[in-house]
């Protein structure tokens, strides 16, 4: 197996360039910040960007957790790649990752300064230092469940003439912030109730129960339905609108929206 290193200081755009470098070098797999990536799919590992402190993020990126390292090592053996691209902030970090995962030291080293202009590097550093944004070189759909509650945005890359090339994800790790933020279940319930009652055919009333899971939330909603409205289509509309609003406003990954028509409301008949 041949190992290729992509080396650059933190925040200089390595992850942004990873897929491009991988294709040009013919690498079958990418190792970046604790993740093992095949194509545009995360196949093993845990992202260092999920860690709560810089120290724990560094440990995660270096595969210092034996269980984490074994999981990725086993998956590499399963894929049996001819070449693998390893990203790191220094040659020493690359060597440490190779040692932890029992893969050969790099035969080829590519430095970020060789593939990015000074302007591109400065822009990447500004985004990292002032906005706290990090890139993960896979589509948002791939990591959405693992980053529930994080500020997560898709980043689409285009060639000239608007031809779509690839999608990456932009995430703000918690260690990029000065303090901690929390979204209470009460706040989520209020968003759910408002979104549901904005659907024509839903009357005031009902209740919401929020169930929290590691990969996101389940929303259980009881609604009051106006008599005479087709119930099935109405509840499907509530499911769709509630899920969109909660994910948009909170960045939480909505796993399920269970809607129950609890009772009818009747309009007064004018006489």
N, C-alpha and C positions, 0 to 999 in steps of 0.2 A: 504494500500500500504506500502511495506517495502522499506526503503531507505538504501543503502550501500554506504559508503564513501571510496574513494581511495585518500589518502593524501600523498603529497610529495612536496618538494620544487620545485620551477620553474626550468625546465630543467633537471629533474632527471629521465625522462622516463615514466611518468604516461600515456600519450596518447599512447605511444608505447605498453604498457601492457594492455590498457583498454579493448580491445576485448577479450583477454585471461581471464582477471578477470571477465568480464561480463558473459562469458560462464560458468566458474567454479562456479559462484555464482547464476547462473540462472536469471540474470537481464534481463528484457525485453527491457529496454531503457538505454541509456547512455547520461549524460549531461557533455559536455566538452567544455570549452572556448566559451560559448554562443550558442553552437549547441545542438540540440536534435537529437539523432541518434538511429535508430531502425535497428538492424542487421548491414548491411554495407551501409545503406541509411540515408542521412540527411533528416529528416522529418519536421524540423522547426528550427527557430533561425538564427542568424547571427554570423559568426565567429569573435572572438576577434582578430584573426590574420590579419583581413582586416583593422584594425584601424591604423591610421597614427602615433599615439603616445602611449607610454606605459600606460599613464594615461587613455586615452580613451579605450585602450584594457582592462584594469582592470575593468573599468565601464561596458564594454560590457559583460565581463565574469561573473560579479556579477548581471547581468540583472537589472541594475539601470534605463534603459530606459523602462518606463511603457508599451509602445506598444510592444517592444521586449518581455518583460516578459509575457504579456497577450497572445501573439501569441504562445509562448512555453507552457504556462499554459493550454490554450485551447486544444492544441494538446495532451498534457499528459492526459487530461480528456477524449479526444476522444479515445485514446488507452486503457485507464483504466488498466494500468499495475499492475501486482502483486508485482513487485520489480523494482527498478531503481538504477542505479549506478551513483554517482555524483563524479566528479573529482575536486580537489581543492588543493591549495598550503598549506592550514592550516585548522585546525578544525573550526576556526572562519570563514574562507571563505566558507566552506561547509554549516555552519549554515546560513550565509547570503544568499546563493543561495536558500536553502530550504525555508527561510522566503519569499524571493522575488517571488518564484514560488508556494507558499502555499502547500508544500509537507512536510511530517513528517521528523523530525530530524533523522539522521542515527541510526539504531539499531546495525549496525556492522561497524567497522572502520578498514580498511586495510591500512597499511603504506607501502610506496614504499620499505623501507628497509627490509620488511618482504618477498618481492617477487622478489627482484633484488639483485644481488651481489654488493659488493663495487666496483668491477671492472666495471660492467655494468653501475652503476650510474656515475662513473667518466667519462666513455666514453660518456654517454649522456650529461653530463655537458660540456665536451669539445666541442662536436658538437654544442651545443646551444651557448656557449660563444664565440667560435672562428669562427664558420661557420654561425652563426645566423639562424640555421635551426630548424624548429618546425614540429612536427608530428601531422597530423589530422587522426584519426582512421577510415577513409573510403577510398574507391578507388578514384583515381585521377579523373576518369570520373564523379564522384558524385559532385565534387566541382570545376571542370575546369572552368565553366562559371562564377563562383563567384570570381575567382582569375586570371582573364585575365590580362596579363602583369606582373604577379608575377613569380618568379623563382620557378617552380613547378615540382617535380619529383615523379614518383611512387616508392614505396618501397614494394617489394614482400617478404613475409616471408615464408620460407620453413621448413618442418620437415626433418628429416633424409631421405635418399634415394630420395631426390628431390621432395617429395610429396608437392604439392601446398596447402597452408593453407589460406592465406588471403593477401589482398593488403591494404597498408596504403598510405598516401600521405605526402611528405615532402615539406614544403613551407617556403620561407624566407619573413617574414613580412617586410613592409617598415620601421617600427620602429627599426629593427635590423641593419640598415645601419647608417653610419656616415653622409650621405647626400642623396639627392634625385636623381633619375635617370629618364630620359624622353626619349622616342623613338618618334621622330617626324614623321608626316605623309609622309614627303619627303623620309625619310629613308625606311619606309615601302613600298612606291611606287617603290623605286629603287630595293628592294628585289623582289617585284612582277614582275617588268619588266625583271630583269635578269633571274629569275626562268622560266618565260614564254618563253623567247627567247632561253633558253637552250633546249626546246622541239623541236625535229626535225620536220620541217614543219611550224614553226613560224618564220617570218622575222622581222627584226628591224622595229621599229615604234610602233604606238599605244599610248595609254595613260591609266592611272590608277587613279581612284577616291576612296579614303578611307573614309568610313563612320564609325564614332566611336559610340558605344553603351555601356551602363553599363556592359553588359555581354560579350563584345568582339567587333570585327570589321567585317563590310561587305566590300568586295573588288570587285570593279566594273572595269573590264578590257576590253579594246578594243585592238584587236590584228590584225596584218597583216598576212594573211595565204598564203602559197605558193600554187599556182594554181595546181590542180591535186591531192592534198592530201585529203583523206576522212575527211570531216570537223567535223562530230559528234564525232568520236573517238579522233580526235586531240584536240578538246575543252575540252573533259572529262579528257584527260591527263594533259592539262594545269591546270584545276581545282584542280586535285589531287596534282600535283607537287607544285603548288603555295601555297596551304594550308599547306602542310607538311613543306615547307621551311620557311614560315612566322612564324608558330608555333614553329618550332625548333630554329630559330634565335632570336625571340623576346619574346617568352612565351605568346604571345597574343592568345586569343581564337578566332579562325576564324569561324564566324557564317555562312557566305555565300561567295562563289566565283562566281560572275556572269560574264561570259565571252561572249563577242560579237565579231564575225568575222566581222570586219569593212570593210575590202577590201582585194583584192588579190594582190599578187606580182607575177610577171612573170619572169621566167628565160630566159635570152637571148638565142636564138637558134643560134648555130654555123652554119655558111654557108661555 
